[in-house]
């Protein structure tokens, strides 16, 4: 298996190249999504890849989508590279483990964030205002403390290089429609609660996460990634103690390292050291192995 930072599939048009994913149009109704090993933090793509990180993200997403298909339909059409269109056969080595064919959907113009613990941008908002996205919270919460109930806190969906911004439910409804927002709120909270209960049996706390949904002729479906180290904060339950930032199985380690550098969080990013690359890779693999109970097949 190759480390993949960028793809070039000439047989199909490239629809988009995001921070992590390359997307091609396979047919009028289907897309090919390739999760590369590109690494982003603070909405900036690093110059160095994290080996097989894209495989971890793709395989974790498949794991969760299978588990929660009864809660909301998802966009998956095919995951077996051997069953992809024959035009993709020359690229099989790069596609293996990191690509799926999905049905097209129009992404909603909001990010669907669920917070079970007060951390990250939510902690900063709480320190400043005592609220998060319009929700009044109890006084004297400590950093990383569990919230009384998980909160659905939508945000804007920023363009590449820009930053998402927290918004209220009313603002989300203005963007995506009241009925749709209520539907994805319910689905997001259900998936988060079920995922958190499962992860707890594996010794993992899911502090918060981000979902994306899209519209099709048949209604709302779950798209993109689900409960991955890129879209979520995973903390080990062992040693959890509110009052400070927690160790994690996600890219928080990289964020913390970057925050200690002399960098204004705009391109170009600092050069990642071999140690940082390896430690980040290990944290992604650990997340997969803890969640699934299976050894990561590519090392």
N, C-alpha and C positions, 0 to 999 in steps of 0.2 A: 504493500500500500504506500502511495506517495503522500508527502506533505504537499498540500494544495493551497496556494495563496491567491491564485487567479486562474480562471478557466477561459478557454477560447474555443467554443464549439461553433464551427462555421456552418453547420447544416441547419441551424435554427437561429432566429433573431434573438439577440440579447434584449430583454425587457428592462432589466435594471441590475445595477451592481451596487449593493449597499455596503454597510460597514462590514458585514460578514458573509452575506449570501449573494450568489450570482443566480439570476432567474432568466430562463429562456422560455419562449413560447413554442410549445410542442404542437399545438393545434388551436383552433378557435376557442376551444373549451378547456384546454389543459396547459399547465406550466410545468417546467422542470426546475426544481429548487435544489441548488447545490450549496451546502454549508461548508465554507472554506475554513482554513486555519488562520485566517486574518483575526487579529485581536484588536478590539476597541475598548477604550476607557475614556470617560468624560466626553463621549461622542467624538473622539479622535481615534483614527486607525493607527495602530503602532506600525513601525517599519519592519518589525520582526514577527513571524508567525509563532503560534504555540502549537507544536506538533500534535496532530490528530484531534485537536480541540473541536474541529467541525464534526468529526465522527461522534465524539461524546455528545455534542448538542443534538445531533440528528437522532442518535439511538435513544437518548433520554426522552426526547419529544415523542418518538414512536411508542415508547413504553407507556407514557402517560396518556397519549391519545387512545391507545387500545384500552387502557384501564377506565377511561372516563367517557367513552363513546356513548354510553347510555344517558349521560347528562346533557350533552349537546353534540350534534353532528360535527364532523371535522372535514377537512379538505382532502384527505388522503385518497389517492387512486391506486398507486403502485409503489412499492418499496424495493422490490426484487430487481436488481439491475439486469439480470438475465432476461427479464420480461419487458424491458424497456424497448422502444423502437430500435430496429436494426441499425439505423443511422448513428446511434449512440455507442455501438459496440466498440469502435476504436478508442473510446474514452473510458472504458469500463474500469480500468485501474484507478483513475481519478474519481470516478463516481461511486465506487464500492463503499458502502457504509455511511456515506455522507449525502446521499441524494434521494429525492422522492419526486414522483409525478403527482400533481395535485389538480383539483378542479379550480378553475378561475373563480375569483370572488372579488368584489369591490371592497377594499379595506375600509373599515370605519375610520372617520377622521379623529379618533381619540384612542389613547392607550388606556387599557382597563387594568388598573392597579389595585391590588388588595394588600392591605397592611394588617398583619396580626400583631406586630410589635412596633414600638416607636423607635425608628432609626432612620439614617439617611436624610433625605430632604425633608421627610416628615418630622424628624427630630428638630431640624433647624427651624421649620415653620412653627412648631410647638414652642420652642424656646422664645421665639419672637412674639407670638400672638396667643399662645395657649390653645390654638386650633390647628386642624389639618384639613385643608380643602373644604372649609365651611363647617366641619364637625367640631363642636365644643368637646374638649377632653378633660378628664379629671385633673385637678391641680397636683403639682409635685410629682409627676411621673419622672422616672429615671430613664436615662438613655438605655435602649434595648429592652425596656420593660414590656411585658405582654399587655396588650390593650384589653379592655373588658369584653369587646367583641371585635372580630375582624371588620375592617372598614373598606368600602369600595371608594377609591379616591382617584378619579380619572385625571388624565393629563392631556396636554396637546401632543400631537405627533409631529415632531420637528423634522425638517429636512436634514440631509447629511451635513454634519458639521455644526448644526445648530443644537440647542438644548430644549428638551421637553419642559413644559411648565405646568405645575399643578393648577387645576381648575375646579370649580364647584360643580355639583350635580346639575344646577340650572344652566351653567355654561356648557356642560357636556350635552344636555338636551337641546340646546340651541344649535349645536353643531351636528348632532346625529339623530335627533328626534326623540321625543319622550318615550314612546313604546319600545324603540330599539334599545335605548339606554337602560330602561328597566329590565329588559330581557337579558342583556349582557351583564348587568349587575347581578342578577340572580344566578346566572350561569357561572360567573367569576367567583362568587362567594361559595357556591356549591363545590366547584372544583378545588378551590383553595382549602376548604374545610376537609374534604375527603383526602386531598393530597397531604395535608398536614397530619391527619390522623394516621395515614399509612407511613409517612416519613418518620413519625414519632416511634413506630415499632422498629425502625432501623437506627434509632439514636440520633435523628436529625430534626432540627427545628427549621421550619420554613418561615422566616421572619416576614418576608413580603415577596410579592411576585408581580409580574406584568403579563397580561394576556392580550392577544389581538384577535379581533373577529372581522369577518367579511360578510357582505350581502351577496346572495345568489337569487335566482328566480324562485328557489324553494325556501328562502328565508336566511336567517343568520347561521353561520357556521364558524367553528374555531379554526384559525389559520396560524401560520408562522410557527413559533416555538412554544413549548409548554413546560413550565417548572424546570428550567435548565439553570446551570450556574451563570449563564449570561443574563437571564431574565429574572432571577430570584436571588435572595440571600439565604444561604444554607449555613446554619450554625450547628456545631456538635452539641448535643444535649448535655454530654458530660462536661462539667466545668462551667455551664451557663450561669452567669451572675449579672443581673442588670446593674447599671450604673456606669457602664463604659462600653466601648466598641467590643464586639465579640470576634474571636477567631472564626474562620469560615472556610467552607469548601468551594467558594465561588471566587469571583475576581476581585473581592474586596482586598485581598492581599496585594494584588497589583495596584489597585487604586491607592492603597496606603503607601506603597513604595513610590508611586508617582507623585503623591502629595508631598513627600519628603524631598523631592528634587526641586531644583530651581527651574520652574516651568509654569507658564501662565495658562496651561490647559487649552492652548490653541496650537495648530500645526506649525512647525514640525514637533513631534513628541520626542522625549528623551530616548536614547538608545537603551534597549533592554539588555541587561547583562545575562550571560549564560545561566547564572544561578537563578535569576528572576524568571527566566523562561522555563527552566526545569521545575522550579517550585510551583509555578502556575499550572504547568502541565499536570503535575502530580495531583494538585487539588481538584482539577477537573475529572481526572480518572478516579480519584477517591469518591467523588460525588456519584459517579455512575455505579461504582462497585457497591457503595453503601446502599444506594436506593434499590438497585435491581437484585443484589445478592449474587451477582455473576461477575466473574473475572473479565476485565476489559480485554477484548480479543486482539487489540493492536497496540503493541508497546515497542 
